[in-house]
Amino acid sequence: MSDKIPINGLKLSGQLIVLYVDAQIQPPPSARLPRLCRLLAQHQINIAYLTTAGGIDSQPDLCCIDTEDLPAAIAAIEEDANLQPCVRIGESVGLITFYPHHSSLKLIGKALQALSEGGIRIHGLASSISALSVLVDFERLDRAGELLDGCFQMPVHASPYKAEFKVRQKRRPA
């Protein structure tokens, strides 16, 4: 690929697990995802990625949690009789987040093209005011990072990085 687009960095997540919230199972759609978010918050389980299909074409909403939190999440979901039938445990994934400060919309097209041509399955895509995140199979995360590194111009002495530490909170006694 030619004409590298400058970006401000590229970050790769640790291993995450997808939780799908099915669109056609009770409780009503407007209650499912908020209910799951409240449940995860009560058990101090961080949500690394969250997206909603809004009921379009019966697509499930999804969120991703750290693999270490999966046993606690499963136990909490199984205790909620209304939520338990709606939530399905999915595959192992990772997030690639890149920071396209002052870049054109061509950047997202170039990123998706590079990942597609590299055979990387994309599970989700999200944006914020300062970052674009792509959800991919965890076993292909490093390859996806290499592909994006090859098509973007990174800052001097920068390369895709993985965080080497996690911040965890402990619940305070009441």
C-alpha contacts under 8 A as a table, 3 or more apart, distances in Angstrom:
res1	aa1	res2	aa2	distance
1	M	4	K	7.52
1	M	150	G	7.97
1	M	151	C	6.15
2	S	151	C	7.43
4	K	151	C	5.43
4	K	152	F	4.77
4	K	153	Q	5.36
5	I	103	S	7.35
5	I	107	L	6.73
5	I	151	C	7.22
5	I	152	F	4.94
5	I	153	Q	5.55
6	P	100	P	7.33
6	P	103	S	7.26
6	P	152	F	5.69
6	P	153	Q	4.31
6	P	154	M	6.02
6	P	155	P	7.64
7	I	10	L	7.99
7	I	98	F	7.23
7	I	99	Y	5.75
7	I	100	P	4.64
7	I	101	H	6.33
7	I	103	S	7.31
7	I	152	F	6.48
7	I	153	Q	6.08
7	I	154	M	5.61
7	I	155	P	7.15
8	N	98	F	7.38
8	N	99	Y	5.15
8	N	100	P	6.10
8	N	101	H	6.41
8	N	154	M	6.27
8	N	155	P	6.06
9	G	98	F	5.67
9	G	99	Y	5.48
9	G	100	P	7.88
9	G	154	M	6.06
9	G	155	P	6.87
9	G	158	A	7.10
9	G	159	S	7.41
9	G	160	P	7.08
10	L	96	I	7.01
10	L	97	T	5.71
10	L	98	F	4.38
10	L	99	Y	6.62
10	L	145	G	7.65
10	L	149	D	7.70
10	L	154	M	7.99
10	L	159	S	7.04
10	L	160	P	4.83
10	L	161	Y	6.65
11	K	96	I	5.75
11	K	97	T	5.11
11	K	98	F	6.29
11	K	160	P	5.46
11	K	161	Y	5.05
11	K	162	K	5.93
11	K	163	A	7.79
12	L	94	G	7.14
12	L	95	L	5.82
12	L	96	I	4.74
12	L	97	T	6.47
12	L	141	L	7.28
12	L	142	D	7.73
12	L	145	G	7.14
12	L	160	P	6.75
12	L	161	Y	5.89
12	L	162	K	4.96
12	L	163	A	7.57
13	S	16	L	7.93
13	S	94	G	5.56
13	S	95	L	5.10
13	S	96	I	6.51
13	S	162	K	5.98
13	S	163	A	7.04
14	G	66	D	7.64
14	G	94	G	6.24
14	G	95	L	7.75
14	G	162	K	7.12
14	G	163	A	7.68
15	Q	66	D	6.42
15	Q	67	T	6.27
15	Q	92	S	6.61
15	Q	93	V	6.06
15	Q	94	G	5.47
15	Q	138	F	6.22
16	L	48	A	7.90
16	L	64	C	5.90
16	L	65	I	5.39
16	L	66	D	4.58
16	L	67	T	5.26
16	L	92	S	5.69
16	L	93	V	5.15
16	L	94	G	5.70
16	L	138	F	7.63
17	I	64	C	5.33
17	I	65	I	5.49
17	I	66	D	6.25
17	I	67	T	5.68
17	I	70	L	7.47
17	I	89	I	7.41
17	I	90	G	6.39
17	I	91	E	5.84
17	I	92	S	4.74
17	I	93	V	5.93
18	V	62	L	6.62
18	V	63	C	5.80
18	V	64	C	4.51
18	V	65	I	6.75
18	V	89	I	6.14
18	V	90	G	4.72
18	V	91	E	5.75
18	V	92	S	6.66
18	V	93	V	6.98
19	L	62	L	5.58
19	L	63	C	5.34
19	L	64	C	5.97
19	L	65	I	7.69
19	L	87	V	6.43
19	L	88	R	5.75
19	L	89	I	4.84
19	L	90	G	5.68
20	Y	60	P	5.89
20	Y	61	D	5.87
20	Y	62	L	4.50
20	Y	63	C	6.72
20	Y	86	C	7.97
20	Y	87	V	5.56
20	Y	88	R	5.07
20	Y	89	I	6.33
20	Y	90	G	6.57
21	V	32	R	7.11
21	V	33	L	6.86
21	V	60	P	5.29
21	V	61	D	5.05
21	V	62	L	5.81
21	V	86	C	5.45
21	V	87	V	4.67
21	V	88	R	6.51
22	D	25	I	6.20
22	D	58	S	7.85
22	D	59	Q	7.26
22	D	60	P	4.55
22	D	61	D	6.67
22	D	86	C	5.22
22	D	87	V	6.34
22	D	88	R	7.45
23	A	29	P	6.40
23	A	55	G	6.08
23	A	58	S	5.30
23	A	59	Q	6.10
23	A	60	P	5.03
23	A	61	D	7.14
23	A	86	C	7.80
24	Q	29	P	7.68
24	Q	58	S	6.56
25	I	28	P	7.53
25	I	29	P	8.00
25	I	85	P	7.19
25	I	86	C	5.73
26	Q	29	P	7.30
26	Q	32	R	7.95
26	Q	82	N	7.31
26	Q	83	L	8.00
26	Q	85	P	7.98
26	Q	86	C	7.04
27	P	31	A	6.33
27	P	32	R	6.16
27	P	82	N	6.45
27	P	83	L	7.21
27	P	86	C	8.00
28	P	31	A	5.58
28	P	32	R	6.64
29	P	32	R	5.51
29	P	33	L	7.65
29	P	55	G	7.10
30	S	33	L	7.18
30	S	34	P	7.63
31	A	34	P	5.77
31	A	35	R	5.94
32	R	35	R	5.21
32	R	36	L	6.30
32	R	83	L	6.91
32	R	86	C	7.57
33	L	36	L	5.08
33	L	37	C	6.15
33	L	61	D	7.27
34	P	37	C	5.00
34	P	38	R	6.13
35	R	38	R	5.20
35	R	39	L	6.18
35	R	83	L	7.53
36	L	39	L	5.02
36	L	40	L	6.14
36	L	77	I	7.95
36	L	83	L	7.29
37	C	40	L	5.19
37	C	41	A	6.08
38	R	41	A	5.03
38	R	42	Q	6.10
39	L	42	Q	5.16
39	L	43	H	6.53
39	L	76	A	7.09
39	L	77	I	7.64
40	L	43	H	5.19
40	L	44	Q	6.12
40	L	45	I	5.04
40	L	46	N	7.17
40	L	47	I	7.88
40	L	73	A	6.75
40	L	76	A	7.79
41	A	44	Q	4.78
41	A	45	I	5.75
41	A	46	N	7.11
42	Q	45	I	7.71
43	H	72	A	7.53
43	H	73	A	7.74
43	H	76	A	7.63
44	Q	169	Q	7.58
44	Q	170	K	7.96
44	Q	171	R	7.57
45	I	65	I	7.23
45	I	69	D	6.36
45	I	73	A	7.39
46	N	65	I	6.26
46	N	66	D	7.46
47	I	50	L	6.87
47	I	63	C	6.57
47	I	64	C	5.80
47	I	65	I	5.10
47	I	66	D	7.81
48	A	63	C	7.35
48	A	64	C	5.49
48	A	65	I	5.63
48	A	66	D	7.36
49	Y	63	C	5.30
49	Y	64	C	5.06
49	Y	65	I	7.42
50	L	61	D	7.90
50	L	62	L	5.88
50	L	63	C	4.22
50	L	64	C	6.57
51	T	61	D	5.94
51	T	62	L	5.58
51	T	63	C	6.37
51	T	124	G	7.94
51	T	126	A	7.56
52	T	55	G	7.97
52	T	60	P	7.32
52	T	61	D	4.33
52	T	62	L	6.42
53	A	56	I	5.63
53	A	59	Q	5.90
53	A	60	P	6.38
53	A	61	D	5.45
54	G	61	D	7.46
55	G	58	S	5.51
55	G	59	Q	6.33
55	G	60	P	7.49
56	I	59	Q	5.97
65	I	69	D	6.67
65	I	70	L	7.22
66	D	69	D	5.45
66	D	70	L	6.95
67	T	70	L	5.29
68	E	71	P	7.30
69	D	72	A	5.52
69	D	73	A	6.13
70	L	73	A	4.98
70	L	74	I	6.02
71	P	74	I	5.18
71	P	75	A	6.22
72	A	75	A	5.17
72	A	76	A	6.17
73	A	76	A	5.13
73	A	77	I	6.06
74	I	77	I	5.16
74	I	78	E	6.03
75	A	78	E	5.23
75	A	79	E	6.45
76	A	79	E	5.30
76	A	80	D	6.83
77	I	80	D	5.31
77	I	81	A	7.92
77	I	83	L	6.53
77	I	84	Q	5.31
77	I	87	V	7.72
78	E	81	A	6.79
78	E	83	L	7.99
78	E	84	Q	5.38
79	E	84	Q	7.47
80	D	83	L	5.39
80	D	84	Q	5.73
81	A	84	Q	5.40
81	A	85	P	7.41
82	N	85	P	6.86
82	N	86	C	7.81
83	L	86	C	5.41
83	L	87	V	6.65
84	Q	87	V	5.71
85	P	88	R	7.87
91	E	137	D	7.57
92	S	137	D	6.25
92	S	138	F	5.59
93	V	135	L	6.59
93	V	136	V	5.49
93	V	137	D	4.37
93	V	138	F	4.06
93	V	139	E	7.64
93	V	141	L	7.88
94	G	135	L	5.79
94	G	136	V	5.54
94	G	137	D	6.13
94	G	138	F	4.69
94	G	141	L	6.04
95	L	133	S	6.29
95	L	134	V	5.62
95	L	135	L	4.71
95	L	136	V	6.40
95	L	141	L	7.51
96	I	133	S	5.49
96	I	134	V	5.25
96	I	135	L	6.58
96	I	136	V	7.74
96	I	141	L	7.36
96	I	144	A	7.79
96	I	145	G	6.90
97	T	131	A	6.43
97	T	132	L	5.55
97	T	133	S	4.25
97	T	134	V	6.48
98	F	131	A	5.65
98	F	132	L	5.46
98	F	133	S	6.52
99	Y	130	S	6.05
99	Y	131	A	4.61
99	Y	132	L	6.45
100	P	103	S	5.33
100	P	107	L	7.64
100	P	130	S	7.06
100	P	131	A	6.51
100	P	132	L	7.47
101	H	130	S	6.62
103	S	106	K	7.89
103	S	107	L	6.70
104	S	107	L	5.90
105	L	108	I	5.94
105	L	109	G	7.15
106	K	109	G	5.26
106	K	110	K	6.16
107	L	110	K	5.11
107	L	111	A	6.16
108	I	111	A	5.02
108	I	112	L	6.13
109	G	112	L	5.22
109	G	113	Q	6.01
110	K	113	Q	5.08
110	K	114	A	6.13
110	K	151	C	7.58
111	A	114	A	5.22
111	A	115	L	6.26
111	A	148	L	6.29
111	A	151	C	7.55
112	L	115	L	5.18
112	L	116	S	5.99
113	Q	116	S	5.10
113	Q	117	E	6.00
114	A	117	E	5.24
114	A	118	G	6.07
114	A	147	L	6.24
114	A	148	L	6.81
114	A	151	C	7.43
115	L	118	G	5.00
115	L	119	G	6.33
115	L	120	I	5.14
115	L	121	R	7.69
115	L	144	A	6.30
115	L	147	L	6.68
115	L	148	L	7.51
116	S	119	G	5.17
116	S	120	I	5.62
116	S	121	R	7.22
117	E	120	I	7.61
118	G	144	A	7.68
118	G	147	L	7.22
120	I	136	V	6.91
120	I	137	D	7.63
120	I	140	R	6.80
120	I	144	A	6.69
121	R	136	V	5.87
121	R	137	D	6.64
122	I	125	L	7.61
122	I	134	V	6.87
122	I	135	L	5.83
122	I	136	V	4.94
122	I	137	D	7.54
123	H	134	V	7.62
123	H	135	L	5.23
123	H	136	V	5.66
123	H	137	D	7.71
124	G	134	V	5.85
124	G	135	L	4.89
124	G	136	V	7.44
125	L	132	L	7.46
125	L	133	S	5.72
125	L	134	V	4.62
125	L	135	L	6.21
126	A	132	L	5.91
126	A	133	S	5.20
126	A	134	V	6.61
127	S	130	S	7.70
127	S	131	A	5.76
127	S	132	L	4.43
127	S	133	S	6.14
128	S	131	A	5.29
128	S	132	L	6.49
136	V	140	R	6.99
136	V	141	L	6.39
136	V	144	A	7.98
137	D	140	R	5.45
137	D	141	L	6.36
138	F	141	L	5.04
139	E	142	D	7.50
140	R	143	R	5.29
140	R	144	A	6.11
141	L	144	A	5.04
141	L	145	G	6.22
142	D	145	G	5.02
142	D	146	E	6.30
143	R	146	E	5.01
143	R	147	L	6.24
144	A	147	L	5.07
144	A	148	L	6.29
145	G	148	L	5.24
145	G	149	D	5.96
145	G	160	P	6.34
146	E	149	D	4.99
146	E	150	G	6.12
146	E	160	P	7.75
147	L	150	G	5.14
147	L	151	C	6.64
148	L	151	C	5.23
148	L	152	F	6.14
149	D	152	F	5.46
149	D	153	Q	7.32
149	D	154	M	7.20
149	D	159	S	7.22
149	D	160	P	6.93
150	G	153	Q	7.84
154	M	158	A	6.02
154	M	159	S	6.90
155	P	158	A	5.43
163	A	166	K	7.53
